[in-house]
Amino acid sequence: QVQLVESGGGLVQAGGSLRLSCAASGRTFSTYAMGWVRQAQGKEREFVATIKQSGVSTYHADSVKGRFTISRDNAKNTVYLQMNSLKPADTAVYYCGASRYYNHYAITPSAYDYWGQGTQVTVSS
């Protein structure tokens, strides 16, 4: 069992930056691939980024590539999402997830076994 708690969301102007954090409980954090998905109001969950267990390999959705960066610190049981050059279209609830995927990137919401409660990100124009 993994419990995830996101933080760092808020209101920011277009072009601004935010860093989301996701703290995980338990001693098995390093065995999970981690990722971020987002859900805008009235829309389905959308994959944002994922990082493999070692922290070396990452994959970002085309919509955020070059603006967002996922990273993790296994010593702190935490995964991060640095978001730069934010756009109003990035407005959504952002969820952190943990996946047992090992050989493949966890690039769909269905690949994740555990979710946090979400944190709201609102980008004003």
Residue frames relative to the residue before (quaternion, step in Angstrom):
aa qw qx qy qz dx dy dz
Q 1.0000 0.0000 0.0000 0.0000 0.00 0.00 0.00
V 0.0739 -0.7803 0.6209 0.0110 3.54 -0.96 0.94
Q 0.1386 -0.7683 0.6192 0.0843 3.55 -0.92 0.90
L 0.1377 -0.8088 0.5716 0.0142 3.53 -0.87 1.05
V 0.0517 -0.7899 0.6111 0.0004 3.56 -0.96 0.91
E 0.2147 -0.7894 0.5670 0.0957 3.57 -0.61 1.19
S 0.0269 0.7671 -0.6410 0.0018 3.53 -1.30 0.48
G 0.6384 0.5807 -0.3798 0.3332 3.54 -1.32 0.19
G 0.5028 0.6505 -0.4363 0.3655 3.57 1.22 -0.05
G 0.1818 0.7907 -0.5744 0.1085 3.54 -1.29 0.15
L 0.5979 -0.5388 0.4559 0.3799 3.51 -1.36 -0.34
V 0.0679 0.7964 -0.5939 0.0922 3.57 -0.80 1.02
Q 0.4856 -0.6494 0.4933 0.3148 3.57 -1.14 0.54
A 0.6400 -0.5111 0.4056 0.4059 3.53 -1.23 0.48
G 0.7549 0.3277 -0.2811 0.4937 3.54 -0.94 0.97
G 0.5993 0.5890 -0.3476 0.4160 3.55 1.27 -0.27
S 0.4061 -0.7023 0.5403 0.2233 3.52 -1.39 -0.05
L 0.0163 -0.7460 0.6647 0.0383 3.51 -1.34 0.49
R 0.1688 -0.7497 0.6217 0.1512 3.55 -1.26 0.42
L 0.2118 -0.7696 0.5941 0.0991 3.52 -0.71 1.12
S 0.1388 -0.7652 0.6237 0.0789 3.53 -1.16 0.70
C 0.0847 -0.7688 0.6317 0.0526 3.53 -1.19 0.59
A 0.1465 -0.8026 0.5766 0.0435 3.55 -0.51 1.24
A 0.1857 -0.8015 0.5642 0.0695 3.55 -0.85 1.02
S 0.3622 -0.7031 0.5668 0.2309 3.53 -1.13 0.69
G 0.6942 0.5055 -0.3328 0.3896 3.55 -1.28 0.22
R 0.4975 -0.6804 0.4703 0.2615 3.51 -1.31 0.42
T 0.6348 0.5578 -0.3221 0.4267 3.57 1.27 0.08
F 0.2541 0.8088 -0.5037 0.1660 3.60 1.23 0.28
S 0.7020 0.4999 -0.2850 0.4195 3.58 0.83 -0.95
T 0.6268 0.5354 -0.3461 0.4480 3.61 1.22 -0.16
Y 0.6692 0.4824 -0.2911 0.4845 3.59 1.29 -0.15
A 0.3865 -0.6095 0.6294 0.2882 3.48 -1.25 0.59
M 0.1976 -0.7866 0.5768 0.0976 3.56 -1.05 0.75
G 0.0173 0.8194 -0.5726 0.0218 3.54 -1.14 0.52
W 0.3076 -0.7071 0.6022 0.2070 3.48 -1.40 0.14
V 0.0160 -0.7423 0.6693 0.0272 3.51 -1.13 0.76
R 0.1856 -0.7798 0.5842 0.1273 3.57 -1.22 0.32
Q 0.1457 -0.7784 0.6063 0.0725 3.50 -1.23 0.53
A 0.2198 -0.7627 0.5992 0.1046 3.53 -0.59 1.18
Q 0.6552 -0.5326 0.3603 0.3966 3.54 -1.17 0.56
G 0.8371 0.1725 -0.1537 0.4959 3.55 -0.83 1.03
K 0.6868 0.4499 -0.2792 0.4979 3.58 1.27 0.06
E 0.5732 -0.5765 0.4514 0.3678 3.55 -1.30 0.29
R 0.6289 -0.5157 0.4140 0.4088 3.54 -1.31 0.33
E 0.1671 -0.7916 0.5867 0.0346 3.53 -1.01 0.96
F 0.4580 -0.6786 0.5030 0.2768 3.56 -0.87 0.96
V 0.1891 -0.7860 0.5814 0.0918 3.57 -1.04 0.85
A 0.7718 -0.2370 0.2147 0.5496 3.60 0.64 -1.09
T 0.0723 -0.7860 0.6118 0.0523 3.54 -1.24 0.50
I 0.1400 -0.7730 0.6151 0.0665 3.54 -1.23 0.55
K 0.4269 -0.7173 0.4894 0.2524 3.54 -0.91 0.92
Q 0.7762 -0.4256 0.2238 0.4078 3.50 -1.34 0.34
S 0.7108 0.4728 -0.2694 0.4457 3.58 0.90 -0.90
G 0.4675 -0.6814 0.4405 0.3510 3.55 1.19 -0.49
V 0.5591 0.6256 -0.3857 0.3839 3.57 1.24 -0.12
S 0.7775 0.3298 -0.1564 0.5122 3.56 0.91 -0.95
T 0.0109 0.7945 -0.6050 0.0516 3.52 -0.87 1.06
Y 0.1015 -0.7628 0.6351 0.0668 3.54 -1.31 0.41
H 0.1002 -0.8036 0.5865 0.0159 3.55 -0.85 1.05
A 0.5333 -0.6061 0.4827 0.3396 3.55 -1.11 0.68
D 0.6156 -0.5707 0.3918 0.3767 3.57 -1.09 0.65
S 0.6405 0.5663 -0.3253 0.4041 3.57 1.03 -0.78
V 0.7725 0.3108 -0.1721 0.5263 3.61 1.16 -0.44
K 0.4319 0.7233 -0.4544 0.2894 3.58 1.25 -0.19
G 0.7861 0.2713 -0.2317 0.5047 3.54 -0.89 1.00
R 0.7317 0.3614 -0.2286 0.5307 3.59 1.25 -0.27
F 0.7670 0.2706 -0.1398 0.5647 3.59 1.04 -0.79
T 0.0645 -0.7854 0.6143 0.0397 3.56 -1.18 0.63
I 0.2194 -0.7622 0.5972 0.1193 3.53 -0.83 1.02
S 0.0627 0.7754 -0.6264 0.0487 3.55 -1.11 0.74
R 0.1528 -0.7855 0.5909 0.1020 3.56 -1.25 0.23
D 0.1795 -0.7330 0.6456 0.1173 3.51 -1.32 0.50
N 0.2694 -0.8089 0.5010 0.1486 3.58 -0.15 1.26
A 0.6018 0.5581 -0.3633 0.4408 3.60 1.13 -0.50
K 0.7455 0.3612 -0.1992 0.5235 3.57 1.17 -0.61
N 0.3793 -0.7419 0.4724 0.2874 3.61 1.30 0.04
T 0.5580 0.6103 -0.3662 0.4267 3.55 1.02 0.78
V 0.1313 -0.7471 0.6455 0.0892 3.52 -1.16 0.73
Y 0.2210 -0.7932 0.5627 0.0734 3.54 -1.07 0.83
L 0.0930 -0.7393 0.6569 0.1147 3.51 -1.34 0.33
Q 0.1590 -0.7738 0.6102 0.0593 3.55 -0.47 1.26
M 0.0686 -0.8125 0.5787 -0.0142 3.56 -0.64 1.13
N 0.0205 -0.8006 0.5973 -0.0436 3.54 -0.60 1.20
S 0.8174 0.2238 -0.1704 0.5027 3.57 -1.29 0.32
L 0.1049 0.8459 -0.5156 0.0876 3.56 0.92 0.89
K 0.2096 -0.7680 0.5994 0.0836 3.50 -1.18 0.79
P 0.6324 -0.5188 0.3858 0.4268 3.62 -1.13 0.38
A 0.6204 0.5592 -0.3409 0.4316 3.61 1.10 -0.63
D 0.6020 0.5538 -0.3591 0.4493 3.61 1.25 -0.22
T 0.4450 0.6988 -0.4523 0.3304 3.59 1.25 -0.12
A 0.3345 0.7116 -0.5443 0.2924 3.56 -0.69 1.14
V 0.4697 -0.5586 0.5612 0.3904 3.49 -1.39 -0.10
Y 0.2127 -0.7877 0.5714 0.0878 3.55 -0.79 1.07
Y 0.1284 -0.7999 0.5859 0.0199 3.54 -0.84 1.09
C 0.2994 -0.7155 0.6078 0.1703 3.50 -1.14 0.81
G 0.0495 -0.8171 0.5742 0.0086 3.57 -0.97 0.82
A 0.2473 -0.7367 0.6101 0.1549 3.54 -1.28 0.51
S 0.0947 -0.8171 0.5686 -0.0099 3.53 -0.86 1.06
R 0.4212 -0.6959 0.5226 0.2553 3.55 -1.12 0.71
Y 0.3916 0.7155 -0.4948 0.2999 3.61 1.22 0.01
Y 0.1155 -0.8094 0.5727 0.0593 3.56 -0.98 0.83
N 0.7762 0.3581 -0.1964 0.4804 3.58 0.73 -0.99
H 0.7648 0.3076 -0.1646 0.5416 3.57 1.17 -0.53
Y 0.5456 -0.5855 0.4752 0.3656 3.53 -1.21 0.43
A 0.3600 -0.7079 0.5687 0.2141 3.57 -1.04 0.85
I 0.1077 0.8555 -0.4908 0.1249 3.55 0.22 1.31
T 0.6807 0.3740 -0.3219 0.5414 3.57 1.19 0.41
P 0.6081 -0.5741 0.3901 0.3853 3.60 -1.05 0.64
S 0.6410 0.5497 -0.3319 0.4204 3.61 1.04 -0.67
A 0.5784 0.6024 -0.3667 0.4100 3.61 1.25 -0.24
Y 0.6630 0.5379 -0.2899 0.4326 3.56 1.23 -0.35
D 0.3556 -0.7625 0.5180 0.1546 3.51 -1.06 0.94
Y 0.7881 0.1444 -0.0585 0.5955 3.57 1.11 -0.65
W 0.1325 -0.7854 0.6030 0.0455 3.52 -1.18 0.74
G 0.4142 -0.6449 0.5735 0.2893 3.51 -1.30 0.44
Q 0.6643 -0.5267 0.3669 0.3829 3.55 -1.33 0.00
G 0.5332 -0.6528 0.3869 0.3741 3.59 1.24 -0.24
T 0.1035 -0.7637 0.6336 0.0678 3.52 -1.26 0.53
Q 0.4214 -0.7347 0.4827 0.2226 3.56 -0.87 1.00
V 0.0642 -0.7511 0.6563 0.0297 3.53 -1.06 0.90
T 0.0148 -0.7973 0.6024 -0.0341 3.55 -0.72 1.09
V 0.1081 -0.7945 0.5972 0.0200 3.55 -0.74 1.11
S 0.2071 -0.7988 0.5572 0.0919 3.55 -0.58 1.16
S 0.4308 -0.7104 0.4985 0.2473 3.57 -1.10 0.69
